[in-house]
Amino acid sequence: MQSFIYNNPTKVIFGRDTENTVGKEIKNLGCKKVLVVYGTKSVKESGLLEKIENILKNDNIEYELFGNVRANPTLSHAREGVKKAIDFGSDFILAVGGGSVIDTAKAIAHGASNPETDIWDFWTRVKEVEKSIPIGCILTISAAGSETSNSAVLTNEETLDKRGLPTEFNRPKFAIMNPCLTFTLPYYQVACGISDMLMHTFDRYFGDSEGSVNGDNNQTTDAIAEAVLRTIFKNGLIAMKDKTNYDAMSELMWCGSLSHNTLTGLGLSFDFIVHKFGHELSAKFDVAHGASLSAMWGSWAKYCLKDKRQRFIQYSKNVWNIDDDNTGLKGIEKTIEYFKQINMPTNFTELGIGVQSEDVLNDLTRRCIKDGKLEFRHFRALSKEDVYNIFKMSNN
């Protein structure tokens, strides 16, 4: 094993009806004024928001509502939430929803605790988060893993700049995870979630293990990641046939957290590369995050294959049980086939944005490398030309 620091302080409350404990968990933290952050219509139509309001009322917890968080959460909306939290005097932020809602709640918490700082300064690394209001979440979508992660993503819609912020202050105090709350999701969102959690594991698994000569370091981390991938692949197919299958949806919900709580990448160095590609697509075209990732993964994998054959052979064998893959290509092709099975795109046309011009590809490339300020050097080092070539491979 390589050196690492592992910190996962989030209390996970998993199972049926666990949302009923939310008031108790907030009171245990000594908090009294809660800003409830949520999305658009689904949390209302399902009755969940009303249920949470009643629980807070019964536990004599003051609260205000802040809704309309959309997919690919925006900076301007998070700024509105910061103002509302400050005006209300919030001492706790409760996210009821999926990754976009939870990431917005994290941004609001940082901004409300640091009113003298514009939150975008945290995302651009101008300022470092040194204090924040505690947050908790009730998860309704298995995908982003934000419920136990140290990261949060925002899009600056004025500049089309989508960025992630890693900080331990992003860790929720608790994550309430009832798989039944995912039963009302459209199948497309289930599929996008499957793609996202797969990529959270892929972007770590295909990283560097420093000092490894034969690629056999970090065996435990690899084994955990491979088990998570196998479980997602298996239960994803079941869920896409019946999204009310509790066993399948519960496996996916837990895998979503394991995929992004740092466990599947311990001892590895990585660029989170496919996410970087996907961020540019979702920022520019406002496509679903999970779909942007599946549209890019196959191109990236095939581009890296010739230099990293052994790793892809291991992936084929240990995840797909393919013993006769001497090239590593079979595992890649099985993965692309899987994305098609769950109706996830594997190129720009399937993503719904069509074939793009050279100018757009160059703009995507420039944004992806942050005008040359961002260097991709782990797993397989990528130059500006490499990044452009990978975008071009998906441009069909």
Secondary structure as UniProt FT lines:
FT   STRAND          11..14
FT   TURN            16..17
FT   HELIX           18..21
FT   HELIX           22..28
FT   TURN            29..30
FT   STRAND          33..38
FT   HELIX           42..45
FT   HELIX           48..58
FT   TURN            59..60
FT   STRAND          62..66
FT   HELIX           75..88
FT   STRAND          92..97
FT   HELIX           99..113
FT   TURN            115..116
FT   HELIX           120..123
FT   TURN            124..125
FT   STRAND          135..139
FT   TURN            146..148
FT   STRAND          151..156
FT   TURN            157..160
FT   STRAND          161..166
FT   HELIX           168..170
FT   STRAND          174..177
FT   HELIX           179..182
FT   TURN            183..184
FT   HELIX           187..205
FT   TURN            210..211
FT   HELIX           219..241
FT   TURN            243..244
FT   HELIX           246..260
FT   HELIX           263..265
FT   TURN            266..267
FT   HELIX           273..285
FT   HELIX           289..305
FT   TURN            306..307
FT   HELIX           309..320
FT   HELIX           329..341
FT   TURN            342..343
FT   HELIX           348..351
FT   HELIX           358..368
FT   TURN            369..373
FT   HELIX           384..394
//
